[in-house]
Amino acid sequence: MASSYGARMDTHSRSATALDLINRPGQLTLGIELPLDNDWSPEGEARRVADGRPHGVPDLSRYPELVRQIDASGFAAVWMRDVPLFDPRNFGDAGSIYDPFVNLGFLAGITKHVALGTAGIVLPLRHPMMVAKAAASVDRLSCGRLILGLASGDRPVEYPLLGLDFEGRGETFRQSLAYMRDVWKDGGLPLGDGRKAAELDLLPKPSHQTIPTIIAGNGQQSHEWIASNMDGRFVYPGGVDRTAEQAADFRRLRHAADLDRGVFISAFHLDLADDPDELPTPRRFGARIGRKPFLDHLNELHGAGVDHLAVLLRPSRRPLPEVIDELAREVLPDLAHGALPAPSLENTAPERDAAGVKGT
């Protein structure tokens, strides 16, 4: 059952933010996870071999076209991971290939409606000043549609290449997040010793003085810290019962910290069957499943406390435009039945110019 802890975020008493695009009262929302190909299906694997692409390197040939279809079809978000290095021996997955912030800037230019989510930026690998500037830039260019998912990283090979401490990444994560939230405010640049340089500032400023931040995984943090310091939690796919326990724990800890219920997100690797009644054949992190049982599963997840589900289509045996269209026509309307429409983020930010500087 959904947790009763905490109230929904009140969009009537404040400006809407990107979180409101995925966190709608009475409704589970769906997003699509990048990259957009069929490489994890038998047919997709055969095409990959014919193309001469290494295993784990996605097919990006229809990327802009498919993103535009998703944006026009009523999905709530698109999500990307952060994979700095391709490590075929140990991980075999190149993610979405492109630098995430360059990719987000591209997506901001070709979409109008979806939230742009990361799950998540490996924060300890980057200087927080540069992450803060890049994120605020995307936030501004997308009219406030960025959801900044953050992670501590799980690939030890990356840290020594940058001269960084893998084992200390949890503490670095906390320090970097605090720094970013500080520089997003007005009032000078923090120098790291408790002082600020009043003559220096980081521009642009975010649309709403800060940027919604969620954690992907645990980020080497305690559940208590996550609930108290992050706006939402993105967990790995699991069974409905396990997901319900995680969501209830998150809401209980939010309530104990006197915070709203936050946003709880999970994922699903989908191979949507042609037969709408086909029962699920489980696979890691998802299933091959017909539309009707999939909708039943979505309703179970919503009852378990999930607000938003990021769907990965790489296992799909069917053409992705066809799958996206079926989900948009047959699944999204059922999920939205009786729910409030998605808010518009245009003209909701405080009065600032394009650089995020307050007007005088």
N, C-alpha and C positions, 0 to 999 in steps of 0.2 A: 504494500500500500504506500501511497505517496506520503511523505513526511508532512506533519502539520506545523513543524517548527518554522518560525519566521514568516514574515509577510512578503508578498510579491513586491517587486520594485514598483513604486508609484510613479508612473510616467505623467500623471496629471499635475504633480507638484514640482516637477523638475523637467529639464529638457531631456528628450529621448537620446539615448546613446546607442552604440553598436550592439550592446548586449540585448537591447529591446528587440532587435531584429531576430534574435534566436530564442529569446525568453519571453514567450507570449502566454498570458494566463489561460489555462484550460486547454493548452495545445502542446503536443510534441512537434517540434519543427525539424525539418530535414536539411542537411547540407551535403555537399559533395566534396570528397577528398581528392586532391590531385596526387599523382598525374592521371591523365584521362586516356587510358588505352586498355586493351584486352590482353595484355602480356601474360597474365596469370591464368589464362585459359589455354586449352590445347591448341586451338586455332591461332591464338595470339602468339604462343610460343613458336609455332611453325613459321609465322610471318617474321618474328624476330630473327630466327635463324636465317631465313631467306634474305632479310635486310642486312645481315652481317652485324647486327647490334650485339654487344656483350650482354649476357644475362644480367638483369637488374637495371639496364639503361632503357628508359621508357621511350615509346613512340610519341613524339610531340608534333607530328605532321598536321593534326587537326585541332591542336590545342586552342587557338583563339576562337575558332568556330564553335567548339563544344562549350567553352566558357560562356560565350554569348548566349547560347541556347539555354544553359542553366540559369543565367541571370534573367532571361525573359520568361522563364517557366514557373516562377513562384518559389523556387528554393530559397532558403534563408541565408545560406552562407556557402562559400568555398573555402577549403582548408588546405594548407600546405605544411609540409615538414621542413626541417632544416638539416640537410646532410652536407656538411662542408666538403668531405672527401669521399670519393668512391673507393670502397674497400672490398673488392670482390671476394677475397679469400675468407674474411671473417664475417662479413655482413651481406654481401651480394645484392645491395640495394642502393641505387644512386639517387633515390628520392625524386624530386621534381627537376633536378639538374641545375636550374638557374639559381643565382644568388637570391635569397628570399626577399630582400627589400627591393632589389631591381624588379623581381617578379611582381611584387605587390604594387609597385608603381605602374607597371604595365597593366595589371588587372584593374587598378583604379581608373585607368583611361578607357577601358573597353567595357566596363560594367557600370550600372546605375543603381542597382537595388540590393544585391547580396552583401552581407557582411564579409569582410576579408579577414580570415582567421589564420593564425599560425599555431602549429601544435608540434613542437614549439621551437622558438628561437633558442639556440644553445647559449644562454646568457653568459656563463663564465668564460666562454671563448672570445668574447668581444669586449672592447672598452665600453662601459655603460654610457659615456658621453655620446659616442657615435651611434649606439643603439637608440638612445633617447632622441637624437636628431633625426635619424632615419624613420623611426616610428612616428614622430610628430609630423614629418613631411608626408608620409602616407596617409595619416589621419586627416590632414588638411586637404590633400589632393583628392581624397575619396569622400569628402563631406562627412567625416566622422564615422566611417564604416569599419575602421580597423579594430579587431579584437586581438590583442597582443598575447598570444600564448607563449609561455616561457618554459624552458627545461634546463636541466643541468648537464645533459649529455650522457650517453652510455657507451661511447666509443673511446677507449683509453688511448688509442693511437694518435688522436688529434691533439691532445693536450701537450705532450712533450715536443711536438713539432713547433708549437708556438711558445715554448718555454714556460708552460703553465702547469700548475699542480692539479692533477686529476683528483687526488684524495681530498683536497681542500675545496672542491668546487661547490659544496653546499654552503659554506660560509661566504664564498665569493658571490654566489647567487643572491643571498640576502643583502649583502652590501651593495651590489650593483642595482638591485631593485630600489632600495632606499635612495640611492644617488639619482636614479632616473626620475623618480617621483619628485625629488627636490628640484632638479633643473627644469622640470616642466612648469614649475610655479614661477611667478614673477618675483623679482627681488635679488638678482645677482647670481653669480656662479659659485657653487660650493668648492672650496679648496681642499677639502679632505681632512682638515684639522679643526673643524668647528667654525672656521671663519668663512666669509664670502667675499668675493671680488665684486663690489657693487657696480663697477664700470663695465663688467663683462656679462653677457647673457647668451643663452642658447636659443636660437630661433630656427623654425617657427615654434610657437607654443601650440599645444593641442587644442582642439575645438572646445573642449570642456574642462580645461585646466589640468586634466590628467587623461590617461588612456585606459580603457578597460583591460585588466590583466588577469589571465587565468594561468593555471599551472598544468602542464602536460606530464602525467605521471606524478611522482612525488618530489622531484627536484632535490632529493637528499634532505627533505624537510619533514618535520613531524606533522601529523594530521591537525594538531591544534594550531600550529603556525600557519598551515595552509588555509584553514578556515578563517583565521583572524586577519590574514594579510593579503589574500587573493580574492578577486571578485568571483571566481569560478574554478571548478576542477574538471579536467578532462582525463577520464580513466580509460585504460585498455578495455577492449570488449571482454565480457564475461557472461556467465549465466544470469538470468533474471534475479534469482535469489541473492547472489553475490553482489550484483549491482545495487539491489535494494538496500543491502547492508551498508554499502559504501555511501550511497546517497543519504541514508538516514544518519549515518555518523557525521557526514559533512554538515547537514542541517542542524543536528544537535549541537555541534561545536560552534556553528554560526550563532545559534540562539544563545548559547552560553556567553558569547562575546558581545551580545546585544547588537547583532547585525541582522540585516535582511537575509532571506534564505539563500541568496547567491544563485549561481547558475551551475547546473550539473550536466556534464556532457559525456557521451561515450561514442563508440564507433561500431561499424558493421561492414564486413567484407561481403558484398552481394553479387551472387550470380542469379539474376532474375530469370526464372524459367518461362518458356513460352506458354505453358499450361498454367492459367491463373490459380488452379487448385492444387498444384503439385506440392506435396508435403516436403518439409526441409530435409536435405541431406547435409549434415553438418560438415564444415571445414574449419580450419583454424581461423578464429576471429569472425566467423560468419557461417554462411550456408548457401547452397543452391536451393531456391525456394520459389514457389509461385506467389503471385501478387496478393492473393487473399490470406494465406497463412502469414505472409510477411506483414500485412497490415495488422493481423492479430498480435504478432510479436511486437510491433511498434506500440500498440495499445498496452501490452504488458509492461514494456519498458517505461512508458509514461506513468503507469500506475506504480512502478517501482521508484519513481522520483526523477527520472531522466527528463530534462527539459529540451535537449537537442541531441540529434544523432548525426554523426558524420559518416556518410556512406562511401565506401571505396568500391569502384566498379571494375577494377582490374581483373577480377576473376570472371567477369561476364563473358559468356559465349555468344551472346547476341550483339549486334552493332550498338555502340553506345548511344547514338542519336535516338534509336528505337527505345532503348531502356529508359533514357532520360524522359522521353515523351510519355511513355506509359506511367512512370512514376508521377509525372506532373498531372496527367489527366485522371488517373484512377486512384492514386494514393494521397496526394497532397490535399485534394478537396475533402476527403474523409477526415483527415487529421485536423483540418481547419474548421470543421463543422461546429458552429456555435461560438467560435473563438473570435477575439478582437482582431481586426486587420493589422498588418504590420505598420509600424509608425514610419513617417517620413522624417529623415534626418536633415533635410534641407531647411536652412534658416532656423535651426533650433539652437545653434551655438551662441554663447554670449557675444556681445558686440566687440569684434576685433577685426583688424584688417587681414589681408591674405597671408601675412607673415605671422599671424597670431598675436599681434601687438594690440593692446587695448587702445580704443579710441580715446581722444581727449575731449 
